[in-house]
Amino acid sequence: MPFESNKSYYSIGEVSKITGVPAYLLRYWERFFSELNPARDTRDNRRYTNKDIAMVLTIKGLVYEKGYKLEKASLIVKGESTDTDTDEKTEEILKLRKQIGHEKKNHAIAHQRRGELLQEIKGEIEEILQLLG
């Protein structure tokens, strides 16, 4: 999925914002993925193209969404391994992570509702005390 724009080159900071991948991680990924090799300008700054951004998004999908280690993702990008060689343990870990995320969200909602209910009960008790008192 290439990033479409009229711009020819992007800085590492711009690519970081576009892809959601921190700049330090982009530099680190260059060691593992020979396909991710942005050109350099005269000041030795990286100049990413739309093709480079598409590669970053591909790598991000393999590592973050599918849970591959960098070595395996590198083989997939090079075409030496297929994406269908899924690891059952990795799939299970990703499912559990997603489930934990949902449970944390549900817990936060329940905690907020309990707090609201306690505030409501407190208000009613204060009203009763004023009537009695």
OpenMM code with the backbone's topology and positions (N, CA, C; nanometers):
from openmm import Vec3, app, unit

residues = "MET PRO PHE GLU SER ASN LYS SER TYR TYR SER ILE GLY GLU VAL SER LYS ILE THR GLY VAL PRO ALA TYR LEU LEU ARG TYR TRP GLU ARG PHE PHE SER GLU LEU ASN PRO ALA ARG ASP THR ARG ASP ASN ARG ARG TYR THR ASN LYS ASP ILE ALA MET VAL LEU THR ILE LYS GLY LEU VAL TYR GLU LYS GLY TYR LYS LEU GLU LYS ALA SER LEU ILE VAL LYS GLY GLU SER THR ASP THR ASP THR ASP GLU LYS THR GLU GLU ILE LEU LYS LEU ARG LYS GLN ILE GLY HIS GLU LYS LYS ASN HIS ALA ILE ALA HIS GLN ARG ARG GLY GLU LEU LEU GLN GLU ILE LYS GLY GLU ILE GLU GLU ILE LEU GLN LEU LEU GLY".split()
positions = [
    Vec3(0.0840, -0.1170, 0.0000),
    Vec3(0.0000, 0.0000, 0.0000),
    Vec3(0.0892, 0.1241, 0.0000),
    Vec3(0.1244, 0.1784, -0.1160),
    Vec3(0.2108, 0.2945, -0.1206),
    Vec3(0.1397, 0.4190, -0.0705),
    Vec3(0.2157, 0.5106, -0.0115),
    Vec3(0.1624, 0.6371, 0.0354),
    Vec3(0.1610, 0.7313, -0.0831),
    Vec3(0.0442, 0.7818, -0.1172),
    Vec3(0.0323, 0.8650, -0.2361),
    Vec3(0.0443, 1.0119, -0.2005),
    Vec3(0.1332, 1.0798, -0.2704),
    Vec3(0.1525, 1.2221, -0.2497),
    Vec3(0.2312, 1.2768, -0.3666),
    Vec3(0.2283, 1.4071, -0.3807),
    Vec3(0.3059, 1.4712, -0.4858),
    Vec3(0.4522, 1.4854, -0.4463),
    Vec3(0.4806, 1.4647, -0.3201),
    Vec3(0.6161, 1.4804, -0.2688),
    Vec3(0.7032, 1.3617, -0.3116),
    Vec3(0.8272, 1.3892, -0.3489),
    Vec3(0.9173, 1.2834, -0.3951),
    Vec3(0.9942, 1.2184, -0.2819),
    Vec3(1.0354, 1.2991, -0.1826),
    Vec3(1.1175, 1.2472, -0.0749),
    Vec3(1.0633, 1.2917, 0.0597),
    Vec3(1.0871, 1.2074, 0.1604),
    Vec3(1.0408, 1.2356, 0.2958),
    Vec3(1.1571, 1.2177, 0.3926),
    Vec3(1.1573, 1.2981, 0.4984),
    Vec3(1.2585, 1.2828, 0.6025),
    Vec3(1.2183, 1.1665, 0.6927),
    Vec3(1.3101, 1.1236, 0.7780),
    Vec3(1.2808, 1.0128, 0.8682),
    Vec3(1.1701, 1.0516, 0.9667),
    Vec3(1.1660, 1.1784, 1.0062),
    Vec3(1.0605, 1.2251, 1.0956),
    Vec3(0.9240, 1.2191, 1.0300),
    Vec3(0.9171, 1.2575, 0.9029),
    Vec3(0.7903, 1.2522, 0.8299),
    Vec3(0.7437, 1.1078, 0.8130),
    Vec3(0.8366, 1.0197, 0.7806),
    Vec3(0.8024, 0.8776, 0.7639),
    Vec3(0.7545, 0.8199, 0.8964),
    Vec3(0.8171, 0.8608, 1.0049),
    Vec3(0.7768, 0.8151, 1.1372),
    Vec3(0.6321, 0.8548, 1.1658),
    Vec3(0.5957, 0.9785, 1.1324),
    Vec3(0.4581, 1.0251, 1.1537),
    Vec3(0.3592, 0.9538, 1.0624),
    Vec3(0.3968, 0.9334, 0.9377),
    Vec3(0.3089, 0.8688, 0.8403),
    Vec3(0.2807, 0.7244, 0.8784),
    Vec3(0.3844, 0.6520, 0.9193),
    Vec3(0.3716, 0.5078, 0.9435),
    Vec3(0.3420, 0.4719, 1.0889),
    Vec3(0.3710, 0.5636, 1.1799),
    Vec3(0.3532, 0.5325, 1.3211),
    Vec3(0.4665, 0.4480, 1.3779),
    Vec3(0.5781, 0.4441, 1.3085),
    Vec3(0.6962, 0.3696, 1.3534),
    Vec3(0.8006, 0.4711, 1.3992),
    Vec3(0.8510, 0.4604, 1.5221),
    Vec3(0.9508, 0.5568, 1.5705),
    Vec3(1.0759, 0.5595, 1.4827),
    Vec3(1.1380, 0.6759, 1.4761),
    Vec3(1.2568, 0.6942, 1.3909),
    Vec3(1.3692, 0.5982, 1.4289),
    Vec3(1.3897, 0.5783, 1.5591),
    Vec3(1.4985, 0.4887, 1.6002),
    Vec3(1.4743, 0.3467, 1.5494),
    Vec3(1.3469, 0.3074, 1.5433),
    Vec3(1.3141, 0.1734, 1.4954),
    Vec3(1.3332, 0.1638, 1.3448),
    Vec3(1.3038, 0.2695, 1.2721),
    Vec3(1.3289, 0.2702, 1.1276),
    Vec3(1.4781, 0.2501, 1.0995),
    Vec3(1.5621, 0.3202, 1.1765),
    Vec3(1.7073, 0.3047, 1.1581),
    Vec3(1.7507, 0.1616, 1.1917),
    Vec3(1.6929, 0.1052, 1.2960),
    Vec3(1.7271, -0.0307, 1.3373),
    Vec3(1.6846, -0.1315, 1.2307),
    Vec3(1.5665, -0.1133, 1.1722),
    Vec3(1.5168, -0.2049, 1.0704),
    Vec3(1.6053, -0.2064, 0.9461),
    Vec3(1.6738, -0.0984, 0.9189),
    Vec3(1.7619, -0.0945, 0.8008),
    Vec3(1.8697, -0.2020, 0.8084),
    Vec3(1.9064, -0.2432, 0.9293),
    Vec3(2.0080, -0.3483, 0.9452),
    Vec3(1.9550, -0.4848, 0.9026),
    Vec3(1.8267, -0.5107, 0.9263),
    Vec3(1.7685, -0.6411, 0.8986),
    Vec3(1.7128, -0.6532, 0.7570),
    Vec3(1.6698, -0.5424, 0.7000),
    Vec3(1.6008, -0.5463, 0.5716),
    Vec3(1.6811, -0.4688, 0.4682),
    Vec3(1.7490, -0.5425, 0.3810),
    Vec3(1.8275, -0.4757, 0.2771),
    Vec3(1.7357, -0.4012, 0.1805),
    Vec3(1.6090, -0.4406, 0.1741),
    Vec3(1.5121, -0.3738, 0.0874),
    Vec3(1.4770, -0.2343, 0.1399),
    Vec3(1.4967, -0.2117, 0.2672),
    Vec3(1.4718, -0.0811, 0.3274),
    Vec3(1.6052, -0.0074, 0.3340),
    Vec3(1.6339, 0.0641, 0.2267),
    Vec3(1.7621, 0.1333, 0.2153),
    Vec3(1.7378, 0.2699, 0.1526),
    Vec3(1.6918, 0.3677, 0.2326),
    Vec3(1.6627, 0.4994, 0.1755),
    Vec3(1.7887, 0.5688, 0.1256),
    Vec3(1.7697, 0.6499, 0.0237),
    Vec3(1.8824, 0.7268, -0.0302),
    Vec3(1.9261, 0.8304, 0.0729),
    Vec3(2.0435, 0.8866, 0.0518),
    Vec3(2.0969, 0.9889, 0.1427),
    Vec3(2.1207, 1.1173, 0.0637),
    Vec3(2.1018, 1.2300, 0.1302),
    Vec3(2.1332, 1.3574, 0.0663),
    Vec3(2.2780, 1.3959, 0.0970),
    Vec3(2.3184, 1.5159, 0.0586),
    Vec3(2.4579, 1.5571, 0.0765),
    Vec3(2.4963, 1.5711, 0.2228),
    Vec3(2.3980, 1.5891, 0.3119),
    Vec3(2.4258, 1.5981, 0.4557),
    Vec3(2.4078, 1.4627, 0.5248),
    Vec3(2.3959, 1.3572, 0.4448),
    Vec3(2.3825, 1.2194, 0.4931),
    Vec3(2.2497, 1.1934, 0.5651),
    Vec3(2.1483, 1.2761, 0.5372),
    Vec3(2.0150, 1.2522, 0.5918),
    Vec3(1.9403, 1.1547, 0.5020),
    Vec3(1.8579, 1.0715, 0.5615),
    Vec3(1.7799, 0.9747, 0.4855),
    Vec3(1.6729, 1.0455, 0.4035),
    Vec3(1.6511, 0.9955, 0.2810),
    Vec3(1.5479, 1.0488, 0.1923),
    Vec3(1.4601, 0.9318, 0.1495),
    Vec3(1.3468, 0.9171, 0.2157),
    Vec3(1.2555, 0.8063, 0.1890),
    Vec3(1.1650, 0.8392, 0.0709),
    Vec3(1.1423, 0.7383, -0.0139),
    Vec3(1.0492, 0.7515, -0.1257),
    Vec3(0.9181, 0.6837, -0.0879),
    Vec3(0.8194, 0.6950, -0.1755),
    Vec3(0.6928, 0.6254, -0.1519),
    Vec3(0.7148, 0.4739, -0.1437),
    Vec3(0.8082, 0.4228, -0.2221),
    Vec3(0.8400, 0.2801, -0.2197),
    Vec3(0.8970, 0.2405, -0.0831),
    Vec3(0.9828, 0.3264, -0.0276),
    Vec3(1.0392, 0.3000, 0.1055),
    Vec3(0.9291, 0.2997, 0.2120),
    Vec3(0.8360, 0.3929, 0.2000),
    Vec3(0.7255, 0.3994, 0.2960),
    Vec3(0.6398, 0.2739, 0.2860),
    Vec3(0.6156, 0.2275, 0.1639),
    Vec3(0.5390, 0.1042, 0.1458),
    Vec3(0.6110, -0.0144, 0.2102),
    Vec3(0.7438, -0.0182, 0.1992),
    Vec3(0.8222, -0.1259, 0.2613),
    Vec3(0.8115, -0.1186, 0.4125),
    Vec3(0.8186, 0.0025, 0.4691),
    Vec3(0.8053, 0.0188, 0.6145),
    Vec3(0.6691, -0.0333, 0.6599),
    Vec3(0.5640, -0.0002, 0.5861),
    Vec3(0.4294, -0.0469, 0.6232),
    Vec3(0.4170, -0.1990, 0.6117),
    Vec3(0.4839, -0.2564, 0.5130),
    Vec3(0.4845, -0.4024, 0.4979),
    Vec3(0.5539, -0.4673, 0.6177),
    Vec3(0.6696, -0.4159, 0.6526),
    Vec3(0.7452, -0.4690, 0.7665),
    Vec3(0.6647, -0.4532, 0.8943),
    Vec3(0.6055, -0.3372, 0.9123),
    Vec3(0.5238, -0.3109, 1.0314),
    Vec3(0.4101, -0.4126, 1.0416),
    Vec3(0.3459, -0.4417, 0.9294),
    Vec3(0.2384, -0.5403, 0.9289),
    Vec3(0.2857, -0.6790, 0.9681),
    Vec3(0.4015, -0.7179, 0.9166),
    Vec3(0.4556, -0.8501, 0.9482),
    Vec3(0.4960, -0.8613, 1.0945),
    Vec3(0.5580, -0.7561, 1.1473),
    Vec3(0.6114, -0.7609, 1.2833),
    Vec3(0.5031, -0.7356, 1.3871),
    Vec3(0.4268, -0.6285, 1.3698),
    Vec3(0.3297, -0.5897, 1.4722),
    Vec3(0.1962, -0.6635, 1.4612),
    Vec3(0.1456, -0.6794, 1.3399),
    Vec3(0.0136, -0.7390, 1.3241),
    Vec3(0.0183, -0.8911, 1.3175),
    Vec3(0.1198, -0.9449, 1.2519),
    Vec3(0.1274, -1.0898, 1.2382),
    Vec3(0.2216, -1.1530, 1.3383),
    Vec3(0.3014, -1.0725, 1.4072),
    Vec3(0.3839, -1.1219, 1.5159),
    Vec3(0.5121, -1.1926, 1.4773),
    Vec3(0.5618, -1.1706, 1.3551),
    Vec3(0.6852, -1.2357, 1.3140),
    Vec3(0.8065, -1.1678, 1.3784),
    Vec3(0.9083, -1.2475, 1.4059),
    Vec3(1.0356, -1.1917, 1.4492),
    Vec3(1.1016, -1.1289, 1.3270),
    Vec3(1.1994, -1.0413, 1.3510),
    Vec3(1.2617, -0.9688, 1.2404),
    Vec3(1.3265, -1.0614, 1.1377),
    Vec3(1.3905, -1.1683, 1.1847),
    Vec3(1.4568, -1.2607, 1.0925),
    Vec3(1.3553, -1.3248, 0.9976),
    Vec3(1.2424, -1.3690, 1.0530),
    Vec3(1.1379, -1.4326, 0.9723),
    Vec3(1.0749, -1.3307, 0.8776),
    Vec3(1.0474, -1.2101, 0.9289),
    Vec3(0.9899, -1.1051, 0.8452),
    Vec3(1.0843, -1.0706, 0.7301),
    Vec3(1.2144, -1.0697, 0.7574),
    Vec3(1.3128, -1.0410, 0.6539),
    Vec3(1.3087, -1.1468, 0.5435),
    Vec3(1.2969, -1.2724, 0.5833),
    Vec3(1.2871, -1.3804, 0.4840),
    Vec3(1.1610, -1.3671, 0.3998),
    Vec3(1.0513, -1.3287, 0.4629),
    Vec3(0.9250, -1.3116, 0.3897),
    Vec3(0.9378, -1.1970, 0.2903),
    Vec3(0.9966, -1.0860, 0.3333),
    Vec3(1.0136, -0.9707, 0.2451),
    Vec3(1.1028, -1.0065, 0.1265),
    Vec3(1.2060, -1.0874, 0.1509),
    Vec3(1.2963, -1.1287, 0.0429),
    Vec3(1.2342, -1.2350, -0.0461),
    Vec3(1.1230, -1.2935, -0.0023),
    Vec3(1.0583, -1.3977, -0.0804),
    Vec3(1.1155, -1.5354, -0.0562),
    Vec3(1.2012, -1.5497, 0.0445),
    Vec3(1.2625, -1.6781, 0.0747),
    Vec3(1.1736, -1.7638, 0.1641),
    Vec3(1.0713, -1.7047, 0.2185),
    Vec3(0.9768, -1.7770, 0.3019),
    Vec3(0.8391, -1.7207, 0.2717),
    Vec3(0.7378, -1.7997, 0.2976),
    Vec3(0.6028, -1.7521, 0.2691),
    Vec3(0.5349, -1.7061, 0.3963),
    Vec3(0.4394, -1.6193, 0.3780),
    Vec3(0.3624, -1.5650, 0.4889),
    Vec3(0.2720, -1.6713, 0.5498),
    Vec3(0.2494, -1.7802, 0.4775),
    Vec3(0.1580, -1.8829, 0.5259),
    Vec3(0.2224, -1.9769, 0.6267),
    Vec3(0.3526, -1.9631, 0.6481),
    Vec3(0.4212, -2.0459, 0.7473),
    Vec3(0.3940, -1.9905, 0.8865),
    Vec3(0.2687, -1.9953, 0.9286),
    Vec3(0.2330, -1.9332, 1.0560),
    Vec3(0.2751, -2.0212, 1.1728),
    Vec3(0.3138, -1.9571, 1.2759),
    Vec3(0.3538, -2.0222, 1.3993),
    Vec3(0.2329, -2.0219, 1.4928),
    Vec3(0.1880, -2.1388, 1.5348),
    Vec3(0.0688, -2.1480, 1.6193),
    Vec3(0.0870, -2.0741, 1.7512),
    Vec3(0.2061, -2.0808, 1.8085),
    Vec3(0.2307, -2.0113, 1.9350),
    Vec3(0.2191, -1.8606, 1.9161),
    Vec3(0.2721, -1.8095, 1.8062),
    Vec3(0.2637, -1.6658, 1.7789),
    Vec3(0.1186, -1.6235, 1.7646),
    Vec3(0.0402, -1.7027, 1.6908),
    Vec3(-0.1017, -1.6704, 1.6749),
    Vec3(-0.1726, -1.6692, 1.8094),
    Vec3(-0.1422, -1.7654, 1.8934),
    Vec3(-0.2049, -1.7726, 2.0255),
    Vec3(-0.1665, -1.6520, 2.1107),
    Vec3(-0.0402, -1.6125, 2.1062),
    Vec3(0.0052, -1.4960, 2.1822),
    Vec3(-0.0666, -1.3706, 2.1351),
    Vec3(-0.0800, -1.3533, 2.0039),
    Vec3(-0.1492, -1.2356, 1.9517),
    Vec3(-0.2966, -1.2344, 1.9926),
    Vec3(-0.3609, -1.3513, 1.9929),
    Vec3(-0.5006, -1.3592, 2.0369),
    Vec3(-0.5121, -1.3224, 2.1838),
    Vec3(-0.4191, -1.3729, 2.2646),
    Vec3(-0.4227, -1.3420, 2.4078),
    Vec3(-0.3980, -1.1939, 2.4331),
    Vec3(-0.3067, -1.1339, 2.3590),
    Vec3(-0.2810, -0.9898, 2.3738),
    Vec3(-0.4068, -0.9100, 2.3436),
    Vec3(-0.4743, -0.9475, 2.2359),
    Vec3(-0.5967, -0.8782, 2.1978),
    Vec3(-0.7036, -0.8963, 2.3053),
    Vec3(-0.7155, -1.0176, 2.3581),
    Vec3(-0.8137, -1.0465, 2.4627),
    Vec3(-0.7828, -0.9661, 2.5891),
    Vec3(-0.6549, -0.9584, 2.6262),
    Vec3(-0.6158, -0.8804, 2.7444),
    Vec3(-0.6501, -0.7333, 2.7240),
    Vec3(-0.6280, -0.6836, 2.6048),
    Vec3(-0.6617, -0.5442, 2.5744),
    Vec3(-0.8103, -0.5172, 2.5920),
    Vec3(-0.8935, -0.6112, 2.5435),
    Vec3(-1.0385, -0.5958, 2.5594),
    Vec3(-1.0778, -0.6019, 2.7068),
    Vec3(-1.0149, -0.6938, 2.7808),
    Vec3(-1.0468, -0.7069, 2.9227),
    Vec3(-1.0064, -0.5816, 3.0003),
    Vec3(-0.8921, -0.5226, 2.9667),
    Vec3(-0.8491, -0.3990, 3.0327),
    Vec3(-0.9498, -0.2869, 3.0062),
    Vec3(-0.9950, -0.2789, 2.8830),
    Vec3(-1.0926, -0.1756, 2.8467),
    Vec3(-1.2228, -0.1969, 2.9240),
    Vec3(-1.2701, -0.3214, 2.9280),
    Vec3(-1.3940, -0.3520, 3.0013),
    Vec3(-1.3775, -0.3234, 3.1500),
    Vec3(-1.2602, -0.3534, 3.2047),
    Vec3(-1.2337, -0.3280, 3.3462),
    Vec3(-1.2375, -0.1778, 3.3742),
    Vec3(-1.1799, -0.0987, 3.2867),
    Vec3(-1.1791, 0.0464, 3.3051),
    Vec3(-1.3216, 0.1024, 3.3008),
    Vec3(-1.4034, 0.0517, 3.2109),
    Vec3(-1.5427, 0.0962, 3.2013),
    Vec3(-1.6184, 0.0591, 3.3277),
    Vec3(-1.6007, -0.0648, 3.3754),
    Vec3(-1.6683, -0.1094, 3.4968),
    Vec3(-1.6231, -0.0267, 3.6170),
    Vec3(-1.4948, 0.0041, 3.6249),
    Vec3(-1.4414, 0.0852, 3.7343),
    Vec3(-1.5050, 0.2249, 3.7336),
    Vec3(-1.5186, 0.2819, 3.6159),
    Vec3(-1.5801, 0.4141, 3.6033),
    Vec3(-1.7267, 0.4081, 3.6466),
    Vec3(-1.7983, 0.3062, 3.6045),
    Vec3(-1.9404, 0.2918, 3.6427),
    Vec3(-1.9564, 0.2745, 3.7932),
    Vec3(-1.8664, 0.1963, 3.8542),
    Vec3(-1.8724, 0.1794, 4.0002),
    Vec3(-1.8526, 0.3122, 4.0709),
    Vec3(-1.7587, 0.3911, 4.0235),
    Vec3(-1.7318, 0.5219, 4.0821),
    Vec3(-1.8529, 0.6137, 4.0722),
    Vec3(-1.9162, 0.6135, 3.9544),
    Vec3(-2.0358, 0.6955, 3.9353),
    Vec3(-2.1488, 0.6504, 4.0273),
    Vec3(-2.1660, 0.5192, 4.0399),
    Vec3(-2.2711, 0.4652, 4.1261),
    Vec3(-2.2453, 0.5010, 4.2723),
    Vec3(-2.1216, 0.4914, 4.3162),
    Vec3(-2.0875, 0.5278, 4.4542),
    Vec3(-2.1134, 0.6762, 4.4803),
    Vec3(-2.0840, 0.7617, 4.3828),
    Vec3(-2.1112, 0.9046, 4.3980),
    Vec3(-2.2614, 0.9299, 4.4097),
    Vec3(-2.3396, 0.8570, 4.3317),
    Vec3(-2.4857, 0.8695, 4.3364),
    Vec3(-2.5401, 0.8246, 4.4724),
    Vec3(-2.4901, 0.7120, 4.5226),
    Vec3(-2.5324, 0.6612, 4.6540),
    Vec3(-2.4934, 0.7599, 4.7635),
    Vec3(-2.3741, 0.8146, 4.7542),
    Vec3(-2.3277, 0.9128, 4.8523),
    Vec3(-2.4214, 1.0335, 4.8546),
    Vec3(-2.4590, 1.0808, 4.7365),
    Vec3(-2.5507, 1.1946, 4.7278),
    Vec3(-2.6847, 1.1645, 4.7919),
    Vec3(-2.7373, 1.0440, 4.7696),
    Vec3(-2.8658, 1.0053, 4.8283),
    Vec3(-2.8569, 0.9945, 4.9803),
    Vec3(-2.7465, 0.9399, 5.0306),
    Vec3(-2.7277, 0.9283, 5.1762),
    Vec3(-2.7200, 1.0675, 5.2384),
    Vec3(-2.6500, 1.1598, 5.1739),
    Vec3(-2.6419, 1.2972, 5.2259),
    Vec3(-2.7787, 1.3629, 5.2316),
    Vec3(-2.8607, 1.3374, 5.1277),
    Vec3(-2.9969, 1.3926, 5.1250),
    Vec3(-3.0798, 1.3366, 5.2412),
    Vec3(-3.0665, 1.2050, 5.2655),
    Vec3(-3.1402, 1.1404, 5.3761),
    Vec3(-3.0955, 1.1988, 5.5089),
    Vec3(-2.9644, 1.2179, 5.5272),
    Vec3(-2.9138, 1.2748, 5.6518),
    Vec3(-2.9640, 1.4160, 5.6750),
    Vec3(-2.9764, 1.4927, 5.5679),
    Vec3(-3.0283, 1.6296, 5.5816),
    Vec3(-3.1760, 1.6267, 5.6221),
    Vec3(-3.2514, 1.5309, 5.5673),
    Vec3(-3.3941, 1.5193, 5.6026),
    Vec3(-3.4104, 1.4768, 5.7487),
    Vec3(-3.3202, 1.3933, 5.7960),
    Vec3(-3.3278, 1.3432, 5.9332),
    Vec3(-3.2723, 1.4460, 6.0329),
    Vec3(-3.1851, 1.5267, 5.9874),
    Vec3(-3.1070, 1.5994, 6.0763),
    Vec3(-3.1230, 1.7317, 6.1218),
] * unit.nanometer
topology = app.Topology()
chain = topology.addChain("A")
for resn in residues:
    res = topology.addResidue(resn, chain)
    for name in ("N", "CA", "C"):
        topology.addAtom(name, app.Element.getBySymbol(name[0]), res)
